[in-house]
Amino acid sequence: MRTSARKNPRILIVTPEITYLPEGMGNIQHLRAKAGGMADVSASLVAALFRQGADVHVSLPHYRKMFHVDVGKLVNDELRVYMNHLSGSRIHLAEDRVFYYRDSVYSSYSSECLLQAIAFQREVINNIIPTVKPDLIHCNDWMTGLIPAAARRLGIPCLCTVHNIHTQKTSLEVIEDRGIDAAPFWSNLYYSRPPYNYEESRSGNQIDLLASGIFASHYINTVSPTFLLEVVNGMYGFVPEGIRQEMAGKYYAGCAVGILNSPDADYNPEEDPALTVNYSAGSHVEGKRDNKAAFQERTGLTVNPEAPLFFWPHRLDPAQKGCPLLANILYHVIDKYYHQNLQIAIVANGSYQQTFRDIVAKHDFYDRVTVCDFDENLSRLGFAASDFMLMPSLFEPCGLPQMICQYYGSLPIVRNTGGLHDTVEHLSGDGSSGNGFRFNDYDNGGLFWGIDEAMRFYSRPKEFRAAVIDRVMRSAKMRFNHDVTAQEYIKIYEAMLERPLLSKVYE
């Protein structure tokens, strides 16, 4: 393995999406390309490493349209300044026309996503790695799955973070026709069948990109410890066997861990501009009451700050998020707690949105149940307004809403799986421990039981509830934050480098 004489090892983080880059990292730090949680964790890790003095570099595609950069309209002097900014930065943008005119990170067409991924990796392998000369490379998901194989060939240790189990397959022929010379590292890739040699596998033996990233990396991590164990133990039929086997191999070799993501720091009820009234743990009773009234008025719910409000802020994905469970019991929940004025607010997009709208229309629940298109500011107000957050997922690699809601004093109701298991503990009877309500079985009864538990809590004296929410809000800020997440990644980096990343981390 290659070693470096640098006092501060150089880390290259390769990611197809990022929420922001820290001030001072480069002259083009105001970049944003987000599709999901990967963007948040990439941003938080880069910011924490940079703040702590690490020699961190970032590579991402140059989404000119999303970055509001139109090079064609720059005059010669402006273009010269712009290119100089690029060359003097820790930010390394992969250049290819396939990125320039996109208005979203990923295409809805898998073939187009594959071409984007290959173009991105071509630039990283051919140009960015030779320029940066990193001591360690940190890759993310299948879109960077070829890079660990190239890094291993170069003797550079590589960490692969698995955010989701999505993958794509392609061939050596397609990869090489798109400008990547894979011959030097072809044997470090994962094929659909054992390869006989390079020539016979070039066109007829499909490469699994995520399995390749896991196979070739020196170390991997998932975004929660429990999800890693669930995959290794074969709990999910949707995980391809090759991916499961490679993750299990890394796990049993001691080269795999789970590291929880953390929410972005701007989810802060004390400063969030989307809220009607800002508040802290100490002033949450009045703050949440005012925000609830504002949210109810804005969404058409009956304005009643005393009504228990349940909030659904994440995708309406029936395959993962458990929205069929809520749809199945929605009428019965409203009926059971009708006289307690229970309300449910859904601020989310997805295929199940119309199902909920139909239920609301059929039973004339307009004053009790609201179904809104996702809006960032409305969602933030919903966290502040709500008493409980619903997340009955079938599986969850990590999840962020169950952590965000605790920042705002809303208790999560979750199924006991993956990252939800790692971040939510069932509230004790005396309120001294726990931060939400957790049920085991993925069925209608399990979710109904969780809602019943929440309503039992809501029936307790106001002083009792206020003390519990105060404790949960303070604990969440200490437990779920970027610095905690970054420290866990630094531990992996140091194990891979076999030396401290930077001494000031421990001062």
Summary of the structure (lengths in Angstrom):
residues: 507
radius of gyration: 24.0
end to end distance: 29.3
largest distance: 73.3
contacts: 1784
relative contact order: 0.10
helix: 45%
strand: 13%
